[in-house]
Amino acid sequence: MNDKQLNGLRVAILATDGFEEAELVEPRKALEAAGAKTTLIAPKNGKIQGMKHDEKSEKVAVDTTFDNANPADFDAVLLPGGALNADALRVVRPAQQFVQEWRRMATDGDHYRLAFDQPGTWSQKYNLIWDKLLDLKLFPPDLASTEIAFYKTRQNAYGLPLDSRALYTKLDWLLWTATLANAQSDFDALFAPAFKFVNQTPDRVPLTDFYDTDTGKHRSFQARSVVGGVYIKILADQATWKKWSGRSPATQAP
């Protein structure tokens, strides 16, 4: 991100005990470095427990509670990943109200905005994938189908940009977004340009997860573990992931 390009943007971060540390701490740092003002909202005051996969990590101080927060005071919402975080928020009524208000304020005709007060903007809603895979039902399913239809009209030669601010994308998140599609044809439409990028990129470097969608050129990062996210489609097919997880030594009887 360019310095201060989000200056003044008010971002509500919705989380509770069990959030994935990397999905809250690092995005929050990036948002604030770009000039955004973030507010961590949780069901309770004090601190909430972060996780690194299945192990406890650091605790983070809460700024305000759902009962005291007003959705109208924010321009954007960040919902960090983490199965425990999303599952817990699903049954918190104020969190559900935040989602409903977010949808009302973000709707922009045929898609949902990047920021409430910026008509014509858009972004990949890649973290919605966890709502789908974990069957949390925090967000209505037609939201994803609306976004998928819109994304198909915004693709470049080598894939869908991360959002309307620039032409770069994140390979792993692009595949998360594609997996939101219910129809295989829609998934294929979003996946094909990314596959083309892998085959045609002019750069001879280990697989990058950060590149330009118009030129296919590597921008930054290479050979990072996050590229494992490109296999997320397997998690959407229970028969496939059960087949392969069943071959793991950890699941074999002694």
C-alpha positions as CSV (number, residue, x, y, z in Angstrom):
1,M,0.0,0.0,0.0
2,N,1.1,3.5,-0.6
3,D,1.7,5.6,2.5
4,K,-1.5,7.2,3.8
5,Q,-3.6,6.3,0.9
6,L,-6.3,5.3,3.4
7,N,-6.0,8.4,5.4
8,G,-9.1,9.0,7.5
9,L,-10.8,5.6,6.7
10,R,-12.6,4.2,9.8
11,V,-12.3,0.5,10.0
12,A,-14.3,-1.7,12.5
13,I,-12.5,-4.9,13.3
14,L,-14.9,-7.5,14.6
15,A,-13.3,-10.2,16.8
16,T,-13.6,-12.3,19.9
17,D,-11.6,-15.0,21.7
18,G,-10.1,-17.4,19.2
19,F,-9.3,-15.0,16.3
20,E,-6.3,-16.0,14.1
21,E,-3.5,-13.7,15.1
22,A,-2.0,-13.3,11.6
23,E,-5.5,-12.3,10.3
24,L,-5.9,-9.4,12.7
25,V,-2.5,-8.1,13.9
26,E,-0.8,-7.8,10.5
27,P,-3.8,-6.4,8.5
28,R,-4.4,-3.9,11.3
29,K,-0.7,-2.7,11.1
30,A,-1.0,-2.4,7.3
31,L,-4.3,-0.4,7.5
32,E,-2.9,2.0,10.1
33,A,0.3,2.4,8.2
34,A,-1.8,3.5,5.3
35,G,-3.6,6.1,7.4
36,A,-6.7,4.2,8.4
37,K,-8.1,4.4,12.0
38,T,-9.0,1.0,13.3
39,T,-11.3,0.1,16.2
40,L,-11.3,-3.4,17.6
41,I,-14.9,-4.4,18.6
42,A,-15.6,-7.4,20.7
43,P,-18.5,-8.8,22.8
44,K,-16.6,-7.9,26.0
45,N,-14.2,-5.3,27.3
46,G,-10.6,-6.1,28.3
47,K,-8.5,-8.3,26.1
48,I,-9.3,-11.1,23.7
49,Q,-7.3,-14.3,23.1
50,G,-5.5,-14.7,19.8
51,M,-4.5,-18.1,18.2
52,K,-1.7,-19.4,16.0
53,H,-3.6,-22.3,14.4
54,D,-4.5,-24.4,17.3
55,E,-2.2,-22.8,19.9
56,K,-2.9,-19.7,22.0
57,S,-0.8,-16.6,21.1
58,E,-1.0,-13.0,22.3
59,K,-4.0,-11.2,23.7
60,V,-5.1,-8.0,22.1
61,A,-6.8,-5.1,23.9
62,V,-10.5,-4.3,22.9
63,D,-11.3,-0.7,22.0
64,T,-15.1,-1.0,22.5
65,T,-17.9,-3.5,22.7
66,F,-20.6,-4.4,20.2
67,D,-23.2,-2.8,22.6
68,N,-21.4,0.5,22.5
69,A,-20.4,0.6,18.8
70,N,-22.5,2.2,16.0
71,P,-22.0,0.7,12.5
72,A,-22.7,4.1,11.0
73,D,-19.5,5.4,12.6
74,F,-17.3,3.2,10.3
75,D,-16.4,3.2,6.6
76,A,-15.3,-0.5,6.4
77,V,-15.3,-3.8,8.3
78,L,-12.5,-6.3,8.8
79,L,-13.5,-9.8,10.0
80,P,-10.3,-11.6,10.9
81,G,-10.1,-15.3,10.0
82,G,-10.1,-18.1,12.6
83,A,-12.8,-20.8,13.0
84,L,-13.3,-20.0,16.7
85,N,-13.6,-16.3,16.0
86,A,-16.2,-16.6,13.3
87,D,-18.2,-19.4,15.0
88,A,-18.4,-17.4,18.2
89,L,-19.5,-14.2,16.5
90,R,-22.2,-16.0,14.6
91,V,-24.3,-16.3,17.7
92,V,-23.6,-12.7,19.0
93,R,-26.7,-10.7,18.0
94,P,-24.9,-7.3,17.8
95,A,-22.4,-8.9,15.4
96,Q,-25.2,-10.1,13.3
97,Q,-26.6,-6.6,13.3
98,F,-23.2,-5.3,12.3
99,V,-23.2,-7.6,9.3
100,Q,-26.8,-6.5,8.3
101,E,-25.8,-2.8,8.6
102,W,-22.6,-3.4,6.7
103,R,-24.6,-4.9,3.8
104,R,-27.0,-2.0,3.8
105,M,-24.2,0.6,3.8
106,A,-21.9,-1.2,1.4
107,T,-24.4,-2.1,-1.3
108,D,-23.6,-0.4,-4.6
109,G,-26.0,-1.8,-7.1
110,D,-24.4,-5.0,-8.6
111,H,-21.7,-5.3,-5.9
112,Y,-20.5,-4.2,-2.5
113,R,-18.1,-1.3,-1.9
114,L,-14.6,-1.3,-0.6
115,A,-15.6,1.5,1.7
116,F,-19.0,2.7,2.7
117,D,-18.5,6.3,1.6
118,Q,-16.8,5.5,-1.7
119,P,-19.3,4.6,-4.5
120,G,-17.8,2.7,-7.4
121,T,-15.1,1.0,-5.3
122,W,-15.0,-2.7,-4.8
123,S,-12.8,-5.4,-3.3
124,Q,-12.3,-9.2,-3.2
125,K,-14.3,-10.5,-0.2
126,Y,-11.9,-13.4,0.2
127,N,-12.5,-14.0,3.9
128,L,-16.1,-14.9,3.2
129,I,-14.7,-18.3,2.3
130,W,-14.6,-19.3,6.0
131,D,-18.3,-18.5,6.4
132,K,-18.9,-21.0,3.5
133,L,-16.5,-23.7,4.4
134,L,-17.4,-23.7,8.1
135,D,-21.1,-23.3,7.4
136,L,-21.3,-20.4,9.9
137,K,-24.2,-18.5,8.2
138,L,-23.1,-15.1,9.5
139,F,-23.4,-13.7,6.0
140,P,-26.3,-14.4,3.6
141,P,-25.2,-16.7,0.7
142,D,-26.5,-14.4,-2.1
143,L,-23.9,-11.8,-1.0
144,A,-21.1,-14.1,-2.4
145,S,-23.0,-14.9,-5.6
146,T,-23.5,-11.2,-6.2
147,E,-19.8,-10.5,-5.8
148,I,-18.8,-13.5,-8.0
149,A,-20.9,-12.2,-10.9
150,F,-19.4,-8.7,-10.5
151,Y,-15.8,-10.1,-10.3
152,K,-16.2,-11.8,-13.6
153,T,-16.6,-8.4,-15.2
154,R,-13.4,-6.9,-13.6
155,Q,-10.8,-9.4,-14.5
156,N,-7.6,-8.6,-16.4
157,A,-5.4,-10.9,-18.5
158,Y,-3.8,-12.6,-15.5
159,G,-6.6,-12.4,-12.9
160,L,-8.8,-10.4,-10.7
161,P,-7.2,-7.4,-8.9
162,L,-7.3,-7.4,-5.1
163,D,-9.5,-4.3,-5.2
164,S,-10.3,-1.2,-7.2
165,R,-7.3,0.8,-6.0
166,A,-4.6,-1.0,-8.1
167,L,-4.0,-3.8,-10.6
168,Y,-2.1,-6.1,-8.3
169,T,-3.5,-9.2,-6.7
170,K,-2.7,-11.9,-4.2
171,L,-2.7,-15.4,-5.7
172,D,-3.8,-17.2,-2.5
173,W,-6.7,-14.8,-1.8
174,L,-7.7,-14.9,-5.5
175,L,-8.3,-18.6,-5.1
176,W,-10.1,-18.1,-1.9
177,T,-12.4,-15.7,-3.7
178,A,-12.9,-18.1,-6.6
179,T,-13.9,-20.9,-4.2
180,L,-16.8,-18.7,-3.1
181,A,-18.4,-19.6,-6.4
182,N,-21.1,-22.3,-6.3
183,A,-21.0,-23.1,-10.0
184,Q,-17.8,-24.8,-11.3
185,S,-18.0,-22.7,-14.4
186,D,-17.7,-19.5,-12.3
187,F,-14.8,-21.0,-10.4
188,D,-13.1,-21.9,-13.7
189,A,-13.7,-18.3,-15.0
190,L,-11.8,-16.8,-12.1
191,F,-9.1,-19.5,-11.9
192,A,-8.2,-19.6,-15.5
193,P,-6.4,-16.2,-15.7
194,A,-4.4,-17.1,-12.5
195,F,-3.4,-20.4,-14.2
196,K,-2.4,-18.4,-17.2
197,F,-0.2,-16.2,-15.0
198,V,1.7,-19.1,-13.6
199,N,2.5,-20.3,-17.1
200,Q,3.2,-17.0,-18.8
201,T,4.7,-14.7,-16.1
202,P,8.0,-13.2,-17.6
203,D,9.8,-13.5,-14.2
204,R,11.9,-16.5,-13.4
205,V,11.4,-16.6,-9.7
206,P,9.8,-19.1,-7.3
207,L,6.0,-18.9,-7.3
208,T,4.9,-15.4,-6.0
209,D,1.6,-14.6,-4.3
210,F,1.8,-10.9,-5.2
211,Y,1.8,-9.8,-8.9
212,D,0.3,-7.5,-11.4
213,T,-2.8,-8.7,-13.2
214,D,-2.2,-6.7,-16.4
215,T,1.4,-7.7,-17.0
216,G,1.8,-10.9,-15.0
217,K,5.0,-9.5,-13.5
218,H,6.1,-10.4,-10.0
219,R,5.8,-7.4,-7.6
220,S,7.1,-8.8,-4.3
221,F,7.2,-12.0,-2.2
222,Q,8.2,-15.4,-3.5
223,A,8.1,-19.0,-2.3
224,R,6.0,-18.1,0.8
225,S,4.0,-20.7,2.7
226,V,0.8,-18.7,2.0
227,V,0.8,-20.1,-1.6
228,G,-0.6,-23.3,0.0
229,G,-3.8,-21.3,0.1
230,V,-4.3,-22.1,-3.6
231,Y,-5.4,-25.6,-2.6
232,I,-8.4,-24.2,-0.7
233,K,-10.8,-25.6,-3.3
234,I,-10.1,-29.0,-1.9
235,L,-11.8,-28.0,1.4
236,A,-15.0,-27.2,-0.5
237,D,-15.2,-30.8,-1.7
238,Q,-15.7,-33.0,1.3
239,A,-15.1,-36.2,-0.6
240,T,-11.7,-35.0,-1.8
241,W,-10.4,-33.7,1.4
242,K,-11.6,-36.7,3.4
243,K,-9.9,-39.0,0.8
244,W,-6.5,-37.3,1.2
245,S,-6.7,-36.5,5.0
246,G,-7.4,-40.1,5.5
247,R,-4.0,-40.9,4.1
248,S,-2.2,-38.7,6.7
249,P,-0.2,-40.8,9.2
250,A,-1.8,-38.8,12.0
251,T,-5.2,-40.3,11.1
252,Q,-4.0,-43.9,10.7
253,A,-4.7,-46.4,13.5
254,P,-1.6,-47.7,15.3
